[in-house]
Amino acid sequence: MRIVHEREKCIGCGSCIAVCPKFWEMGEDGKAHLLNCKFDAKKKEEILEIKKIECNSEAVEVCPVQCIHIKK
């Protein structure tokens, strides 16, 4: 599985960080940042391969702009 974060859509509300600080932090640009991820510059997405979804399912649910996705 992988987590995909569309950074351009992020509004920096911090909801993902509040529910899942193990995977998320606030970046210097005021947008959420997925920890230990790879950045796809062409798609402008952060991608993290994971074995367990853990709290990221809540991060997907609380994101008001739906820029976090879990792909199986």
C-alpha positions as CSV (number, residue, x, y, z in Angstrom):
1,M,0.0,0.0,0.0
2,R,1.0,3.6,-0.3
3,I,-0.1,7.0,0.9
4,V,-0.3,9.7,-1.7
5,H,-0.4,13.4,-0.7
6,E,-1.3,16.0,-3.3
7,R,0.7,18.9,-1.9
8,E,-0.7,21.6,-4.2
9,K,-4.2,20.9,-3.0
10,C,-3.1,21.0,0.7
11,I,-4.4,24.1,2.6
12,G,-2.3,23.5,5.7
13,C,-5.1,23.1,8.1
14,G,-3.2,20.5,10.2
15,S,-6.0,18.0,10.6
16,C,-3.8,15.1,9.4
17,I,-1.1,16.1,11.8
18,A,-3.5,16.2,14.7
19,V,-4.8,12.7,14.1
20,C,-1.6,11.1,12.8
21,P,1.6,12.8,14.0
22,K,3.6,9.7,13.5
23,F,3.4,10.2,9.7
24,W,2.7,13.9,9.3
25,E,4.3,17.3,10.2
26,M,3.8,20.9,9.1
27,G,6.3,21.9,6.4
28,E,8.1,25.2,6.3
29,D,5.8,26.3,3.5
30,G,2.7,26.0,5.8
31,K,1.5,22.8,4.2
32,A,1.4,19.3,5.6
33,H,4.4,17.1,4.9
34,L,4.4,13.3,4.8
35,L,7.4,12.1,6.7
36,N,10.0,9.8,5.1
37,C,8.3,10.0,1.7
38,K,9.5,10.3,-1.9
39,F,8.5,13.3,-3.9
40,D,7.2,12.9,-7.5
41,A,8.0,16.3,-9.0
42,K,6.1,15.6,-12.2
43,K,2.8,14.9,-10.3
44,K,3.7,17.1,-7.3
45,E,2.9,14.3,-4.9
46,E,4.5,12.9,-1.8
47,I,4.4,9.1,-1.8
48,L,5.1,6.7,1.0
49,E,5.1,2.9,0.7
50,I,3.6,1.3,3.9
51,K,2.7,-2.1,5.2
52,K,0.0,-0.9,7.6
53,I,-2.3,2.0,7.2
54,E,-2.3,2.8,10.9
55,C,-3.7,6.3,11.7
56,N,-3.6,7.4,8.0
57,S,-7.1,6.2,7.4
58,E,-8.2,9.0,9.9
59,A,-6.0,11.5,8.1
60,V,-7.8,10.7,4.9
61,E,-11.2,11.2,6.6
62,V,-10.4,14.5,8.3
63,C,-8.7,16.2,5.3
64,P,-11.2,18.9,4.2
65,V,-9.8,19.1,0.7
66,Q,-9.3,15.4,0.2
67,C,-5.7,15.6,-0.9
68,I,-4.6,12.4,1.0
69,H,-5.2,9.0,-0.6
70,I,-4.5,5.4,0.3
71,K,-3.7,3.2,-2.7
72,K,-3.7,-0.5,-2.5
